[in-house]
Amino acid sequence: MSAVALAGAWLLRRRHYEAAVIWMASGVWVTITGIALFHDGVRTPIYFAHPIVVIFLGWVVSTRAAIVTVVLTSATTLGFIVADALGWLPAVAPAPPLLHGIVQVFVLMLSAALVIYLVQAYRERLEQMQRASSEIAHANAVLRQSELKFATAFTSSPVAGSIATLDEGRIIEVNDNFLRDFGWSRAEMQGKTAVEMGLWPDSRRRQQFADMLSRVGRTVNFESAWRHRNGELRNISISGEIIELDGVPCILAYTTDITERKAAEEQIQRLAFFDPLTHLPNRRLLMDRLDQAITSCARHQRLGALLFIDLDNFKTLNDSYGHDKGDLLLKQVGARLVEVVRDGDTVARLGGDEFVVMLEDLSGDAMEAATQAESVGRKISDTLNESYDIRPLSFHSTPSIGITLFGAQHENIEEPIKRADLAMYQAKSAGRNTIRFYDPRMQAMVAARAALERDLRLALQLDQFVLHYQPQVQRGGLVTGVEALLRWHQPERGLVPPGQFITLAEETGLIVPLGAHVLDLACEELARWAIQPGLAHLTLSVNVSPRQFQQDNFVQQVLDALARTGAPAQRLKLEITENLLIANVDEVIAKMALLKARGVGFSLDDFGTGYSSLSYLKRLPLDQLKIDQGFVRDILVDANDAAIARMVIVLAESLGLEVMAEGVETAEQQQALQSQGCHAYQGYLYSRPLPIEAFEQLARQPGWPILEPRLP
């Protein structure tokens, strides 16, 4: 009994309550049964302690343990009764009272120990249950607070939110912003699925969202399009996760309307990579595609081609009818180019009237690829040659097209563009409205042009420009004026005529400082001639380029040159061309009027070769019209030239202007002009342009200022 009690105490101290109860209950039961076996069976008083064992087992262990003990005890009791009736129990002398007392005391002590430890275990178990109950109550309170916060956050969220069941996808709840953003009512949405509501126009995107949500198991960010109740598609950003609501897994989704943001991003994309007027790719996107095309050509052993397209005389349309008409033409040109090329080709606008067509996947043979590119170029030329409906105009425009191949070698993406550009300029030089392939000789021309520009800039710094003077005579050979003609005395090139550098000076802007330099030289000569009897009566004509005249400070520049040199303004005549009248006519007239008021005269040079309007002509404060030498050259053999010369003469007379013929080389030309009423001439018939020394020597000859014609 002592061993049983000690073992039970050890188990209880280790908190193995159930094992301790079973152990001690078993020990008590065996002890009671053993005593009954040897001391009067069921008549033994201690035998009545069995119910206590049953109660303990049922309370602490389980009902099953109590029932098993009851059955076992009942069976043992029957066994004792039968054994006693049959005389099977051993005849044992009655135990002395002292032994019975000792046994009773041990049983009572064992029962007391069992009760003590059971009560202790019960109290600890009760305390644990109370703590658990408190923790559960606290957790429930936190949960209720969390649910309240979630409900508040969901309802007051600044973005649209919805909750739907995970399995069927039926909508449980939506917040007010969801209803606002998509136009539905809460009654219309609850219990319906997103598919039934038609929110997902693309079922494939809906499935992608569902797959991502179930696979990731956490918050998923997704962009798609949802349909508004009115049928309009709206771009949205969805943030979704799976939550448990009352033990049921549900999809919580917050949606933000990003339609305006998407539109802004698309607009930025268009501005960055597309021309805003024609909506064609711009230079940046073209270069990106060209880079990819060059790589693709190298990989697949194929060639590509670039066609550089420039519209001929586009500036005339812009200047004559306004930029809005020019924009309409550019739009129609872009549309025609897109129609004539293949779907995989690129049509880009670089700016102004310059377009580029990039052809990909041409033959790997250079000759065959060139033939393919030329065929496309012919189609482009034909379609761009058709008239354009630019109301109220029916306008005709032609293209100059330069073509180059690429892909035969790895090169910088700028190189094909440069080659195509050079080929286009070659097409311009060939008469416009034509196609030219890149020729390596053009590179030499470009290098020569660059060298000429470099020398031209240096010439301005080193003062290498001089003026030659060509007399202007009246009928009878009377010299009344001279024209100052620019010459470039370059040490290595010699005397360079203006035809070789004036155009370049115009293109590079050097004509502005060069024109100012010429004006200064001319005014210095006028001032010097003013005190020489044989030269004081002469007028000096100076050519002014349109670019120079359009400078804001041009009038002041002329007045400053006159003031600085002391030249008489009445002897200075500025020659302008009809190209100056294409744009800003009112500004031109205003500048001319200011200078005219100071005594400066004006002559309209090369009249008949431009596009000036007669309505503009009568408003200009001119003194003289000059018949272009192109009409004078063939006046004796070409009736049209003779008629034009006569028209200019009659027009000048009607406007009260002097008329002068340029390029008069023969006496027959002079006589023909004189017979038509022209009485002022300039040309080789009287003198070539002369350096200042030679001209002044001519003025000192006997008979000056009369010049006899130079007979052949």
C-alpha positions, 0 to 999 in steps of 0.5 A: 500500500505504501508503494502504491501511495508513493508512486501515485504521489509522484505521478500527481506531482508530475501533473500526470493526473489521469495516470495517477488516479488510475494507478492509485484506484487500481492499487486500492481495488487490488488491496480491498479485493486481496483483504476480502479474499483472505478475510471473510470475502464480501463480509469484510467491512473494507469491501464497502470502499469499492464505490469510492474507487468507482466514483474517483475513476468516473470523476477524474478518468471517464465514465467508461473507466467507472463502468469497467470498474463496476462490472469488474467489482460486481463479477468479483463480488459474485465470485466471492459469494459463489466461492463462499457458498461452495466453501472454496474460500480458505478457512482463515482465522478471524483477524485480530481487531488490531489488524483490521484497524491498521488496514482501515487506517491505511485505506483511509490514508490512501483515500485521503491522499487521493482526495487531496490530490484530486482536489488540487488537480481540480482546482488547477484545472478550474483555474486553467479553464477560467484563464482560458475562458478569460482569454477567449472572452478577450479574443472575442472582444478583439475579434468583434473590435477588428470586425467593427474596424473592418466594416468601418474601413470597408464602408468608408474606403475612398476606393470601391470595394466588394466582398464575394464568396470564394466558391460561387463568386456571389457578391455579399457586400459592396461599399458606396464608392463601388456603387458610385463608380459603376452605377449599380444599386446595392439591391441589384448587386447583392447575390449576383456574380460579377459575370452575371453583372457583366463587370468582366468583359474579358472572361480570360482576364477574370480567370487570370485574376482568380488563378493568381488569387488562389495561387498566391494566397496573399494580396494580389494587384491586378489591372483590367477593364470593367464595364460600367452599368451604362456599358462604358469600359473603365480601366481599373486597378484591383487589389484582392485577397482571401479573407474569412467571414463568419468562417466562410472564405471570401474574396475581398477586392478593392478597385480604383478607377484608373481610366484617366491615368491610363489616358494620360499615360497613353497621351504621354506615350503618343507625345513621346513616340508619335507625331501629333499632327499625322499620328505617325511614328516620330524620329525617336520611334523610327530610330528604335525600330530601325535599330531592331530592324538592323539586328533582325537583318543581321540575324536572318541575312535579309536587307532593309531599305530607307526611303527619305521623302521630302515634298517639293515646294512645300514652303510655297504652300505654307507661305502663300496660303497659311500653315493650316493648309500646309498641315492638311497637306501633311496629313493627307501625305501621311495617310497616302504613305500608310496606304501604299506600304505593307502592314509591317513597314514603318512610315514616320514623320521626322518634322516639317515636310520630311517623311521616312518609310522603312521597308523590312524583310527585303531580299538578301541580294542587294540588287534584288532588294534595290529593285524592291525598294525602287518599286515601292518608291515608284508607287509612293511617287505616283500616289503623292503626285495625285492632286490634293483636296485642300478646300478650297484648293486643289493642290498639286505636290511632288516628292523627292525621294532618296533611297538607301539599303541597310543590313548588309553590315553592322552600323550605327543607326544614324548612318542609313538616315544620313545616306537616305537624306543625301540621296534625297538631296541628290534627287532635289538637285536632279530636278525634283519629283524624282528618285535617287539611290545613295551614291558614295560619290555624294559623300565626297560632295558632302565633305566638299560642302563641309570644307567650303562652309569651313572656309566660308566662315574663315573668310569672314574672319580674314576679310577675304571678300571683295566687291566688283562693280558692273556699270548700269547705263542708259540709252546712249551709253550714259553710266548712271549707276553700278551694281556691287557684286560680291566675289570671294578671293580665297588663297587656295581656290582663287576668285570664287564666283557667288554662284558657288557659295551664296546658296551655302551662305543662305542655308547656313545663315552666314548670309546675314553677317556677310550681307552686313559686311557687303553693305559696309563696303558699299557705303564706304565706296559711296562715301568716297565717290561722293567727293569725286566729280566723275563718280559723285552722280552714280547710284550703287545697287547692293543685293539684299538676301531675304534672310538678311532683310527679315532680320528685326534690326535690318533697317537700323543696320542700313541706317548705321552703315550710312551714318558710320561712313557718311555715304549719301542715302539717295545714292544707295539702292537696295535690290530685293527679290520676289522671294522676299514677298512670299511671307510677311508682305506688310512687314516688308513694306513697312521696312521699305517705307522707313528706308525710303523716307531716308532716301534709300531706293529699291529695285526688284531684281529678277522680276518675272521668275518668282510668284509675287502678286501684282496686288503686292507689287503696286503697294511696294515703294519701288523705284525700279524693275529689273528684267531677269537675264533669262528672258533677255538671253533668248529675246531674239529667238523666243517669242515667249521671252520677248512677250514677257520682257514687253509685259515687264516694261509695260507694267513698269511704265504703268506703275511709274517705275524705271525698268532695267534689263540685266544680262545684255550681251549683244547690240541686237539684244539692246536694240530689241529691248530699246524698241520695246521701251526699255532704256536702261541696261546692264551686261557684258555689252558694256562691261564685265564686273570690275574690281574697284581699281579697274572700275575707277581707272575706267571712270578716269578715261576720256569720254566718261561717263559715256560707255560705248558698247563692246563690239565682238 
